[in-house]
């Protein structure tokens, strides 16, 4: 197993928004970098307590295109969907797109994982009494801080997290409040303390309104969102604009888009229900959005969605002599 394998595998669960979470464990929060700007949290244990969470976990485990997860399980015996109980992912935001931390709590077998990593060319470094499994280029690493906590990311951030075990370096109080609020009320959540216009999506991804200085939503100064699982799945989002006028303008734009989506989904009862459940409004400088759908309806939408083809490459045009 390449030492970087755990990082993309866990990140894929977090940013897909498919694994729910509840209150963030303070032991993990204490390991976040003090300059963290974007933090997301999930709790795999909570997923297992809901029918829809179990459905999603089964889809991940049985997915034909989830090669990395299958490789991880085969080579190390480690299964994130069963062995991890909570995840936090953090980044320092703009200018740090290639660095960050993944913090996981659960049940691990460090010796087995380290052995599998070594067989794939990974190297091991001891830093302040903690073994760090590193990729051959020594740019990324994984460290087991205890039998129940693992940290992964770029090497500098992993070492800094190890330092914070004994040297407290808390995150900003405003971000801590946001994390507490959203992780307490939602099962899966993400908080951004920086303007969305300053965040740049990976190359090749679709443009996101408000990013790269484009779109009507570039007035957003900070944002957060979460998902609550149950018989009805509820998704909430909140964005802080620079002015109340811009917050209202964004709300009006979203309502227009919702009306257009409703017309295009005229023949799909589930999508119609989703659009009709939308609640969009502005309160001062805050833009608030909420949508809900039953577990059965959401499963139907997921099953009907086009399936991505892994590692698909466009065919080269034939050369003509």
C-alpha angles and dihedrals in degrees: 000000000000111000090237094057097090093053100059091038093057095038090055090060094048100048093040085063093222103122116068127222141191132193113355112245109246090222090063094041089054089059095055117112112263091235094051112146104171121041130172128185137194135174116209091189091062090051090062090057094064130061092229092049089052090049092053093046090052090050090053094047094047098037112129092211096050095097096147093055092048091048091049092051094045098048101038108017086237117135114183091198091060107020099046119075100177139012134194123187121191139179133182088229127222115038092016101077093134098047136065146107138271113197119190134184122199144080116322140171102214095181093054093046092047091050092051091047092051090052088059095050101271119146130215128226127184113222119181090336095312122111114228119199106214135188115248092263090052093230099117134032149178123218130185106216090184138343088280107036128063130177126199135179142085112347097248093054093045091054091046090053089053089052091052091062088078103015113057115222106167124200119247115294092236092054091045090055091050092049091049094048097048098037091050096051102032136054095217122021147164130197127195118191093186133069113278088228088068094057116088120204119224117278113275096026124120118271112264118212110255096021125110089017091290134118136032093287098066088106089074111116098182137353145190138183143178147184127225117200125210138103083316118038111219124196120194132184133179129187129186114219126198092246138018089241092058091047090055091045090055091048090052091049092051092049090053091050090048091053091051091048091051091055092049092049094052092125097044113078094190095051089045089054091049094051092044090053092059115120112193126176147137128233113185106308093341123101112202126195129177133174133174139188136171118260092246093052092047092050090052091052092049093048091050094048116106112264117236117237110229118238091354113176128190114252115250116245113252116252117239118210 
